[in-house]
Amino acid sequence: MRIRVRRTGGFAGIERSAEIDTSDHPDAGELAALAETVVSDGEREGRRGVPDGFSYEITVDGRTVHCDDPDLTEAQRALIQRVLKEGA
């Protein structure tokens, strides 16, 4: 499974992205479960983040969802933290 996270926005407007492939990852099952939860929850239409907040694009095997701070679910937040830290 390939998971890509792209973060935009923030005060400085600096974009950051990272991608991981879970096929050889020691926590592949946990990451796959988080990713499936995030994709199945889908986009929240009509929601916007706060000024100078971060917006995220999460792509899991070609399926993409969008979310914004501060309205991230626990699964979204966990996946974002794992991918941006490990995939940098």
Summary of the structure (lengths in Angstrom):
residues: 88
radius of gyration: 12.4
end to end distance: 17.2
largest distance: 38.2
contacts: 248
relative contact order: 0.28
helix: 34%
strand: 31%
